[in-house]
């Protein structure tokens, strides 16, 4: 893989696996603080806020079961819940499961003539489905519909602006990309919404980084990090995500010492938290392994890649995102290290077994 292609992939992996900048904000709770006496809906919301989407889906399904059995009110709540189940499946990359829930949610709102109280959110969720499945024109229609039904100029509008900027980025319409990201930043400033200021700066930073404007990207990622600290605190996973964004740009600039430092800051935060951050940790170790290879420190590279591989083995490749990370990133880094350290014509399988399976 060429340096150009790898570094672009490095940045994308930081963004997708970390779910850094394009996700709505909720009040976040670490696993140990989730009280088992909470209602299924409260449990689902807490798990969703932690990015533990598997457990979120489980508890949202319990809410739907209560609605079906008449133990809790139905009405618009049923379709709101289905919207969140659909969005959870989107975050897991299970698009085929997401679509039916999103369609049921949207149809339910329209059947009840409820275009307030969350319909804008459901349209945004449908747009996100089309964005993730690369149906960009349909995504834009849904995001425009979301804006049409938004009840006010609030943080949800900011998130839709960010999503629309992402669509135009894929369509390579740079002026519109900048327009929507600027709208997101300006509205966030008006609302004094530091969380979305972090998100919007991260999205703009990704655009600049992938466009080769590394200095502008660094300014955006640095701003995103500071806003993340203001919004969520020094030791939130969102702050860790922001450190990873900044690290990815330093990698693109070949400022490897700064990249390692920021990755270590992110890793330190994830490891202090009690949420499901194995994917993030695996990605960080793999990125550090790549950087150490660039620094010709093969021993440190091997140590980092072994730590990443151990997490993948622990989680298992039935986890779709872990499996994609392994196939698209980690195994390629491992192959790269083998080529750099090959001695005495040792076969790859023997070398791999010795260093990763013992």
C-alpha distance (Angstrom), angle and dihedral (degrees) to the residues before:
residue distance angle dihedral
X1 . . .
X2 3.78 . .
X3 3.78 120.7 .
X4 3.81 90.2 -115.3
X5 3.80 93.6 52.3
X6 3.77 93.9 43.3
X7 3.77 95.5 50.9
X8 3.79 91.4 48.9
X9 3.80 88.6 51.2
X10 3.82 90.5 47.2
X11 3.80 89.2 57.8
X12 3.78 94.5 44.7
X13 3.80 92.2 50.3
X14 3.82 90.9 51.7
X15 3.77 88.2 52.7
X16 3.79 101.8 42.3
X17 3.80 101.6 36.9
X18 3.78 92.0 42.1
X19 3.79 92.8 44.3
X20 3.69 85.4 -145.1
X21 3.73 115.0 162.7
X22 3.75 112.9 10.4
X23 3.75 104.8 60.3
X24 3.77 128.8 98.7
X25 3.77 117.6 -109.1
X26 3.79 125.5 -115.0
X27 3.76 133.6 170.1
X28 3.79 103.6 -80.1
X29 3.78 126.7 -138.7
X30 3.81 127.6 -175.5
X31 3.80 114.7 -124.4
X32 3.77 94.6 -107.4
X33 3.80 91.5 57.5
X34 3.82 96.0 54.1
X35 3.76 104.8 108.9
X36 3.78 112.8 -140.0
X37 3.81 88.6 -144.6
X38 3.79 91.3 67.4
X39 3.78 119.2 109.0
X40 3.83 118.1 -95.9
X41 3.81 89.3 -106.7
X42 3.81 92.2 52.6
X43 3.80 90.3 47.0
X44 3.80 91.4 49.3
X45 3.81 92.0 49.2
X46 3.79 91.7 49.0
X47 3.81 93.6 49.9
X48 3.79 90.9 45.4
X49 3.78 90.1 52.6
X50 3.81 89.5 53.7
X51 3.82 92.3 50.8
X52 3.81 89.3 -113.4
X53 3.78 91.2 136.3
X54 3.81 96.8 166.0
X55 3.80 91.6 61.1
X56 3.80 91.3 39.5
X57 3.81 90.0 57.7
X58 3.80 91.3 48.1
X59 3.81 92.5 55.3
X60 3.80 94.9 40.2
X61 3.81 86.7 55.1
X62 3.81 88.8 53.7
X63 3.80 88.9 55.1
X64 3.81 90.0 51.9
X65 3.81 89.3 49.7
X66 3.81 90.2 52.5
X67 3.81 89.4 50.7
X68 3.81 91.3 49.0
X69 3.81 91.6 51.0
X70 3.80 93.0 45.6
X71 3.79 94.3 -114.3
X72 3.79 91.9 124.4
X73 3.78 135.4 23.8
X74 3.77 118.6 -79.1
X75 3.78 124.7 -162.9
X76 3.76 119.7 92.6
X77 3.80 92.6 -9.8
X78 3.82 90.3 73.2
X79 3.78 92.1 58.2
X80 3.80 93.7 42.2
X81 3.81 87.7 56.1
X82 3.81 91.7 47.9
X83 3.79 88.7 52.7
X84 3.79 89.8 56.1
X85 3.79 92.7 46.5
X86 3.79 88.3 52.3
X87 3.78 91.1 48.9
X88 3.80 91.2 48.6
X89 3.79 90.7 54.1
X90 3.81 88.9 49.4
X91 3.80 90.4 55.8
X92 3.81 89.3 50.6
X93 3.80 91.0 51.1
X94 3.81 90.5 -117.2
X95 3.78 94.3 133.1
X96 3.79 96.3 161.7
X97 3.82 89.6 59.9
X98 3.79 93.7 42.5
X99 3.79 98.0 56.5
X100 3.85 99.9 63.9
X101 3.81 92.3 49.8
X102 3.79 92.0 48.3
X103 3.80 91.6 48.8
X104 3.82 91.8 48.1
X105 3.78 90.2 49.2
X106 3.78 93.8 50.9
X107 3.81 94.2 43.6
X108 3.80 90.3 48.6
X109 3.78 93.0 53.5
X110 3.79 91.5 49.3
X111 3.82 93.0 45.7
X112 3.79 90.0 54.0
X113 3.83 90.6 43.5
X114 3.80 87.8 -124.3
X115 3.78 106.0 146.4
X116 3.79 91.5 151.8
X117 3.81 126.0 59.8
X118 3.78 97.3 55.9
X119 3.80 107.3 -24.7
X120 3.80 89.5 118.8
X121 3.80 88.3 55.9
X122 3.81 91.8 51.4
X123 3.82 90.9 50.4
X124 3.80 88.9 49.8
X125 3.81 89.6 50.9
X126 3.80 90.9 51.5
X127 3.79 89.0 49.5
X128 3.78 89.8 51.9
X129 3.81 89.5 53.2
X130 3.79 90.9 54.3
X131 3.82 91.0 45.0
X132 3.79 92.3 52.4
X133 3.81 91.6 46.7
X134 3.83 91.3 48.1
X135 3.79 96.4 -114.1
X136 3.76 92.8 135.1
X137 3.80 102.5 170.3
X138 3.80 90.8 51.6
X139 3.80 89.3 47.0
X140 3.80 91.1 55.5
X141 3.81 91.9 49.9
X142 3.80 90.5 53.2
X143 3.81 93.8 46.6
X144 3.80 90.6 49.0
X145 3.80 88.6 50.7
X146 3.79 89.3 49.9
X147 3.80 90.3 54.6
X148 3.80 90.9 46.8
X149 3.80 92.3 56.6
X150 3.81 97.4 37.8
X151 3.79 108.7 123.9
X152 3.78 95.8 -144.1
X153 3.78 144.0 -9.9
X154 3.79 94.7 -79.2
X155 3.78 141.2 136.9
X156 3.81 91.8 -75.3
X157 3.80 88.8 60.9
X158 3.80 88.3 51.8
X159 3.79 90.2 55.0
X160 3.79 91.3 49.9
X161 3.81 90.0 52.0
X162 3.80 88.8 52.8
X163 3.80 91.6 49.7
X164 3.81 91.2 49.6
X165 3.78 90.4 50.4
X166 3.80 88.2 54.2
X167 3.81 91.7 51.9
X168 3.79 92.1 51.3
X169 3.79 88.8 47.8
X170 3.80 89.2 59.7
X171 3.81 89.2 46.1
X172 3.82 88.8 51.3
X173 3.81 93.4 -125.4
X174 3.79 97.1 143.2
X175 3.80 98.7 179.5
X176 3.79 91.3 55.5
X177 3.80 91.2 45.4
X178 3.79 90.5 56.6
X179 3.80 91.8 42.5
X180 3.80 94.4 56.4
X181 3.78 95.5 41.4
X182 3.81 89.0 49.5
X183 3.81 89.5 50.1
X184 3.79 89.4 51.7
X185 3.80 92.3 50.4
X186 3.80 94.3 45.3
X187 3.82 94.3 49.1
X188 3.81 91.1 45.3
X189 3.79 89.3 53.0
X190 3.80 90.7 50.8
X191 3.80 90.3 50.2
X192 3.82 92.6 42.1
X193 3.79 84.7 -128.5
X194 3.81 102.9 162.7
X195 3.79 93.9 178.3
X196 3.77 93.8 59.4
X197 3.79 91.0 39.9
X198 3.80 85.0 60.6
X199 3.81 91.5 46.8
X200 3.80 95.2 46.8
X201 3.81 93.6 47.2
X202 3.80 89.7 49.4
X203 3.81 91.2 51.2
X204 3.80 91.4 48.1
X205 3.80 89.9 46.8
X206 3.80 90.8 54.5
X207 3.79 89.7 51.6
X208 3.81 92.5 51.4
X209 3.81 93.0 43.6
X210 3.79 93.5 51.8
X211 3.81 89.0 45.3
X212 3.80 90.5 55.8
X213 3.83 96.4 -109.4
X214 3.79 96.2 126.4
X215 3.81 98.2 166.1
X216 3.80 92.9 53.6
X217 3.79 88.5 45.9
X218 3.79 91.2 52.8
X219 3.81 91.3 53.4
X220 3.80 90.6 50.8
X221 3.80 94.6 46.9
X222 3.81 91.6 46.2
X223 3.80 90.1 51.5
X224 3.79 90.0 46.3
X225 3.80 90.2 53.8
X226 3.81 93.4 50.7
X227 3.80 92.2 47.6
X228 3.81 89.8 48.2
X229 3.79 90.0 55.8
X230 3.80 90.1 49.3
X231 3.80 93.4 47.8
X232 3.80 102.6 39.9
X233 3.78 108.2 10.1
X234 3.78 136.1 -107.7
X235 3.82 95.3 -67.1
X236 3.79 104.3 40.8
X237 3.79 120.9 121.9
X238 3.79 86.9 -121.7
X239 3.80 88.8 60.4
X240 3.81 88.9 48.3
X241 3.80 88.4 52.0
X242 3.82 89.4 53.0
X243 3.81 91.4 52.1
X244 3.81 88.4 53.8
X245 3.78 91.1 51.9
X246 3.78 91.1 52.9
X247 3.80 91.0 45.6
X248 3.80 91.3 53.0
X249 3.79 90.8 55.9
X250 3.81 92.4 48.7
X251 3.80 86.7 52.6
X252 3.80 90.0 53.6
X253 3.81 88.8 50.2
X254 3.82 89.1 49.0
X255 3.80 89.8 -121.7
X256 3.77 90.4 138.8
X257 3.79 99.3 170.2
X258 3.82 91.2 57.5
X259 3.81 90.3 45.1
X260 3.81 91.9 53.7
X261 3.81 91.6 46.7
X262 3.81 92.8 54.0
X263 3.79 93.0 44.2
X264 3.80 89.1 52.5
X265 3.82 89.8 51.4
X266 3.80 90.3 52.1
X267 3.80 92.6 46.1
X268 3.79 91.8 50.3
X269 3.81 90.5 55.2
X270 3.81 96.1 46.3
X271 3.79 91.4 49.6
X272 3.81 92.0 52.7
X273 3.79 91.8 53.7
X274 3.78 126.5 80.4
X275 3.78 99.0 -140.9
X276 3.82 129.8 105.4
X277 3.80 99.4 -81.5
X278 3.80 100.5 142.5
X279 3.80 92.1 115.5
X280 3.77 91.7 52.4
X281 3.80 92.4 48.1
X282 3.80 92.2 48.0
X283 3.79 90.4 50.9
X284 3.81 92.2 49.3
X285 3.81 93.6 50.3
X286 3.80 90.2 48.7
X287 3.80 91.6 49.5
X288 3.80 90.8 49.2
X289 3.79 89.2 49.5
X290 3.79 90.0 54.1
X291 3.81 92.2 48.5
X292 3.80 92.6 49.4
X293 3.79 87.8 53.1
X294 3.79 88.7 54.6
X295 3.81 87.1 51.9
X296 3.85 90.1 50.0
X297 3.80 90.6 -119.0
X298 3.80 97.4 134.5
X299 3.82 95.1 168.9
X300 3.80 92.8 57.6
X301 3.80 90.0 42.2
X302 3.79 90.9 54.7
X303 3.80 92.0 48.5
X304 3.81 92.1 52.3
X305 3.80 94.5 45.6
X306 3.80 90.5 48.8
X307 3.81 89.8 54.3
X308 3.79 90.3 49.5
X309 3.80 91.9 48.0
X310 3.82 91.7 49.1
X311 3.80 90.3 56.6
X312 3.80 91.1 49.3
X313 3.80 90.0 50.6
X314 3.81 91.2 48.3
X315 3.83 94.1 49.4
X316 3.78 94.5 40.5
X317 3.77 128.1 -137.7
X318 3.82 91.5 -93.6
X319 3.80 83.2 84.8
X320 3.81 98.7 89.9
X321 3.80 96.5 -149.9
X322 3.79 92.1 46.5
X323 3.81 89.3 49.2
X324 3.81 92.2 50.4
X325 3.79 90.9 46.9
X326 3.80 91.1 50.7
X327 3.81 94.4 48.5
X328 3.82 97.8 40.0
X329 3.79 101.8 37.5
X330 3.79 121.0 2.5
X331 3.80 100.0 49.5
X332 3.81 89.6 47.6
X333 3.80 90.5 53.3
X334 3.80 90.0 48.1
X335 3.82 90.5 50.9
X336 3.79 90.0 48.8
X337 3.80 91.0 52.8
X338 3.81 91.3 49.4
X339 3.80 90.6 54.7
X340 3.81 91.1 49.1
X341 3.81 94.8 48.7
X342 3.82 102.8 33.2
X343 3.83 109.0 141.4
X344 3.78 132.4 177.9
X345 3.79 90.6 0.7
X346 3.81 92.6 -75.5
X347 3.80 110.0 -179.9
X348 3.79 117.0 -111.1
X349 3.83 94.4 -120.4
X350 3.81 91.7 53.8
X351 3.80 92.2 46.0
X352 3.81 91.7 47.8
X353 3.80 93.3 48.5
X354 3.79 91.5 48.7
X355 3.80 95.6 49.5
X356 3.78 104.0 31.9
X357 3.78 110.2 22.5
X358 3.79 102.9 44.9
